[in-house]
């Protein structure tokens, strides 16, 4: 399984992908602090136990990956 980070930086879309097992390391290195592991029983089984990061929305199911969005990307995509 892969993770996908979608960001909107200065109006430009940036996508970062990697192996889901590397999400803590990669997103941590990008400055997103680990908050906790997802334990929301109302979410899909695939999302259980995945990391939640400060400043990001997610984890979300993206069909072929676990998706995270920065707050600006989430605001635009959720409008």
PESULNOR-V52159 format. One record per run of one state. SS is the DSSP state (helix for helix, strand for strand, loop for the rest). FROM is the first residue (numbers start at 1). LEN is the number of residues. If there is no record, write none. Layout:
ss & from & len
SS & FROM & LEN
SS & FROM & LEN
This chain:
ss & from & len
loop & 1 & 1
strand & 2 & 8
loop & 10 & 2
strand & 12 & 8
helix & 20 & 10
loop & 30 & 4
strand & 34 & 4
loop & 38 & 7
helix & 45 & 3
loop & 48 & 3
strand & 51 & 3
loop & 54 & 2
strand & 56 & 6
loop & 62 & 3
strand & 65 & 6
helix & 71 & 7
loop & 78 & 2
